[in-house]
Amino acid sequence: MTTGSIRNDWTRDEVSSLFAQPFNDLIFQAQTVHREHFPANQVQLSTLLSIKTGGCQEDCAYCPQSASFDAGVKAEKLMDVDAVLVAAKDAKAAGATRYCMGAAWRSPKDRDLDAVCDMITGVKDLGMETCVTLGMLTADQARRLKEAGLDYYNHNIDTSPDYYGEIITTRTFDDRLDTIGHVGDAGINLCCGGIVGMGESVRDRAEMLWVLATLPKHPDSVPINMLVRVEGTPLAEQGTVDPLDFVRTIAGARILMPASMVRLSAGREYMSEELQALCFLAGANSIFTGPRLLTTPNPEHDADMQMLGKLGLEAMPA
């Protein structure tokens, strides 16, 4: 096997064997693959804004925006287009090259897409890449977003097919795959990853990455999130994941999907600089900057810039 070859035919045994390697061997392989496909010391900076917060009909056990849980998140209306564009300008001024907009919907109504499409067009006019996450899409809705100029659609699979029902009951794993298919058919780049630390096994993490790595086309961005435990959600008392197990998941994503951006996503507010440094060494090359990720905390921009400076990392140019 070529170290950094692009493959979509990984076997489950191959993926499991990655997780079983000695840690140093795994990190060496991941960093080698990373350098074959990306500049060694560049990190993409993205910003995520909640354009419609709370009141979601889904029951994702990790999510404070679910209407099923009392996590102190108030349901709000869709933001005004102009307000979103002001925030996008601020993000660009802070160095972000991709602007991501998230709405707490099970799936968008067609009338909601009018405003979202205006947001996409406005952000594109600022010279930034655009990404939205709106829940499940129909094929027609995906085409509308593409026509508006959308670059990326985020729709995480969250975990393995076997463990999925332990986390979400209001839609199936196949529902997720259907939306992923509509996004691909519309010609939109896919942003798709999962969450580590929800009580899943190492096998579940391997299976999640296997699903992503055997899609007809690898996701262009793979966000790997560490569970943020929020009071009022079913996973509020979930134990913490071993930090080195989290790094192994980052490394596995890099090796299996060599040309994908691997984004170190939710949970960074609770990670040490040393843990984040290991994640970058394992092949992560994208982060969200700014004080919030939808409704959960994220490191301040200045703190991120100081950390990247210590590590000799620089922002990836647009």
Number of C-alpha atoms within 10 A of each C-alpha: 5 7 14 20 15 16 17 17 11 13 13 14 11 12 22 19 11 20 19 11 12 9 16 9 10 20 24 15 20 26 19 20 24 29 14 14 14 16 11 17 16 18 22 22 25 24 25 22 21 20 24 21 23 23 20 22 15 20 21 24 20 23 26 30 28 24 18 17 20 13 18 12 16 13 15 12 13 15 16 13 16 12 11 19 19 11 15 26 16 12 23 19 10 16 18 26 22 24 25 23 23 20 24 27 20 18 18 18 12 11 8 11 16 13 14 24 19 17 26 27 18 20 26 18 12 13 13 22 20 22 25 25 22 21 20 21 23 16 16 12 19 23 19 17 24 20 14 18 21 24 20 26 30 24 22 21 23 24 27 21 16 12 19 19 15 14 18 16 13 11 15 14 18 11 13 17 17 16 19 26 18 19 26 18 13 17 15 22 22 23 26 22 25 21 24 25 22 23 16 18 14 17 14 19 26 24 22 25 27 25 19 22 24 16 15 12 15 23 25 18 22 28 28 25 20 22 24 24 21 18 15 18 20 18 20 18 11 15 12 14 15 10 16 13 16 22 26 25 22 28 31 26 30 28 27 27 29 26 20 23 25 32 27 23 23 24 20 21 16 13 14 10 16 10 16 18 17 19 24 27 21 28 31 31 27 22 22 26 25 22 16 18 19 21 15 15 16 20 18 13 16 12 12 18 15 12 16 19 11 11 13 10 17 15 17 16 11 12
